[in-house]
Protein backbone atom coordinates (compact mmCIF):
# COMPACT_ATOMS: atom_id res chain seq x y z
CA UNK A 1 0.00 0.00 0.00
CA UNK A 2 2.74 2.47 0.93
CA UNK A 3 4.83 1.59 -2.15
CA UNK A 4 1.80 2.17 -4.37
CA UNK A 5 1.12 5.51 -2.70
CA UNK A 6 4.74 6.59 -3.15
CA UNK A 7 4.72 5.59 -6.82
CA UNK A 8 1.50 7.54 -7.41
CA UNK A 9 2.87 10.55 -5.54
CA UNK A 10 6.17 10.40 -7.46
CA UNK A 11 4.31 10.05 -10.76
CA UNK A 12 2.16 13.08 -9.99
CA UNK A 13 5.27 15.09 -9.17
CA UNK A 14 6.80 14.10 -12.49
CA UNK A 15 3.67 15.14 -14.35
CA UNK A 16 3.60 18.50 -12.58
CA UNK A 17 7.30 19.02 -13.26
CA UNK A 18 6.88 18.32 -16.97
CA UNK A 19 4.61 21.35 -17.31
CA UNK A 20 7.21 23.74 -15.91
CA UNK A 21 9.75 25.47 -18.16
CA UNK A 22 13.35 24.27 -18.04
CA UNK A 23 14.55 27.51 -16.46
CA UNK A 24 12.28 26.86 -13.44
CA UNK A 25 13.61 23.34 -12.92
CA UNK A 26 17.31 24.06 -13.43
CA UNK A 27 18.28 27.67 -14.02
CA UNK A 28 21.77 28.00 -15.52
CA UNK A 29 22.38 31.44 -14.02
CA UNK A 30 20.41 34.04 -12.12
CA UNK A 31 17.71 33.07 -9.68
CA UNK A 32 14.13 31.81 -9.76
CA UNK A 33 11.48 32.86 -7.30
CA UNK A 34 7.92 31.65 -6.91
CA UNK A 35 4.87 32.89 -5.11
CA UNK A 36 1.17 33.54 -5.22
CA UNK A 37 1.73 36.86 -7.01
CA UNK A 38 4.28 38.37 -9.38
CA UNK A 39 5.51 40.69 -6.62
CA UNK A 40 6.07 37.82 -4.17
CA UNK A 41 7.86 35.75 -6.83
CA UNK A 42 10.03 38.72 -7.79
CA UNK A 43 10.98 39.47 -4.19
CA UNK A 44 11.86 35.82 -3.61
CA UNK A 45 13.96 35.69 -6.79
CA UNK A 46 15.79 38.90 -5.87
CA UNK A 47 16.39 37.60 -2.35
CA UNK A 48 17.87 34.40 -3.80
CA UNK A 49 20.06 36.38 -6.19
CA UNK A 50 21.14 38.56 -3.29
CA UNK A 51 21.96 35.49 -1.25
CA UNK A 52 24.04 34.20 -4.14
CA UNK A 53 25.85 37.51 -4.46
CA UNK A 54 25.69 38.39 -0.76
CA UNK A 55 23.91 41.62 -1.57
CA UNK A 56 21.45 43.64 0.42
CA UNK A 57 18.40 44.54 -1.61
CA UNK A 58 17.59 48.20 -1.13
CA UNK A 59 15.00 48.98 -3.76
CA UNK A 60 11.66 47.89 -5.12
CA UNK A 61 10.99 46.61 -8.59
CA UNK A 62 10.10 49.17 -11.24
CA UNK A 63 7.82 47.99 -14.00
CA UNK A 64 8.58 49.30 -17.46
CA UNK A 65 5.28 48.98 -19.29
CA UNK A 66 6.76 49.79 -22.69
CA UNK A 67 8.56 46.45 -22.99
CA UNK A 68 6.97 44.53 -20.09
CA UNK A 69 10.33 43.92 -18.44
CA UNK A 70 10.97 44.49 -14.77
CA UNK A 71 14.10 46.18 -13.52
CA UNK A 72 15.35 46.80 -10.02
CA UNK A 73 18.49 48.27 -8.59
CA UNK A 74 20.46 46.68 -5.77
CA UNK A 75 23.36 48.23 -3.88
CA UNK A 76 26.14 46.38 -2.06
CA UNK A 77 29.56 47.67 -1.15
CA UNK A 78 28.87 50.83 -3.17
CA UNK A 79 28.30 48.82 -6.36
CA UNK A 80 24.99 49.06 -8.17
CA UNK A 81 23.47 45.93 -9.65
CA UNK A 82 20.47 45.88 -11.96
CA UNK A 83 18.28 42.81 -12.27
CA UNK A 84 16.11 41.98 -15.25
CA UNK A 85 13.19 39.57 -15.40
CA UNK A 86 14.18 37.15 -18.17
CA UNK A 87 11.02 35.05 -18.09
CA UNK A 88 7.81 34.62 -16.16
CA UNK A 89 5.51 31.60 -15.97
CA UNK A 90 2.18 30.97 -14.24
CA UNK A 91 1.50 27.33 -13.38
CA UNK A 92 -1.94 25.71 -13.57
CA UNK A 93 -2.35 26.10 -9.81
CA UNK A 94 -1.70 29.86 -10.04
CA UNK A 95 1.88 29.80 -8.79
CA UNK A 96 3.92 32.56 -10.42
CA UNK A 97 7.55 31.80 -11.32
CA UNK A 98 10.00 34.58 -12.17
CA UNK A 99 13.56 34.14 -13.48
CA UNK A 100 15.84 37.12 -12.84
CA UNK A 101 19.41 37.73 -13.93
CA UNK A 102 21.94 40.40 -13.24
CA UNK A 103 22.37 42.94 -16.04
Residue pairs with C-beta under 8 A, 6 or more apart in sequence:
16 91
17 25
19 91
19 92
20 89
20 91
20 97
21 87
21 89
21 97
23 32
23 86
23 87
23 99
24 32
24 34
24 89
24 97
24 99
27 99
29 101
30 45
30 49
30 86
30 99
30 100
30 101
30 102
31 45
31 46
31 48
31 49
31 52
31 99
31 100
31 101
32 45
32 48
32 97
32 98
32 99
32 100
33 40
33 41
33 42
33 43
33 44
33 45
33 46
33 47
33 48
33 97
33 98
33 100
34 41
34 44
34 95
34 96
34 97
34 98
35 41
35 43
35 44
35 95
35 96
36 94
36 95
36 96
37 96
38 88
38 96
38 98
39 61
40 96
41 88
41 96
41 97
41 98
42 61
42 70
42 72
42 85
42 98
42 100
43 61
44 98
45 98
45 99
45 100
46 57
46 61
46 72
46 74
46 83
46 100
47 57
49 55
49 83
49 100
49 102
50 56
50 57
50 74
50 76
53 76
53 81
53 102
54 76
55 74
55 75
55 76
55 81
56 74
56 75
56 76
57 72
57 74
58 73
58 74
58 75
59 72
59 73
59 74
59 75
60 72
61 70
61 71
61 72
62 70
62 71
62 72
63 70
64 70
64 71
69 84
69 85
70 84
70 85
70 98
71 82
71 83
71 84
71 103
72 82
72 83
73 80
73 81
73 82
74 80
74 81
74 82
74 83
75 81
81 102
81 103
82 102
82 103
83 100
83 101
83 102
83 103
84 100
84 101
84 102
84 103
85 98
85 99
85 100
86 99
86 100
86 101
87 98
87 99
88 96
88 97
88 98
88 99
89 96
89 97
90 96
90 97
91 97
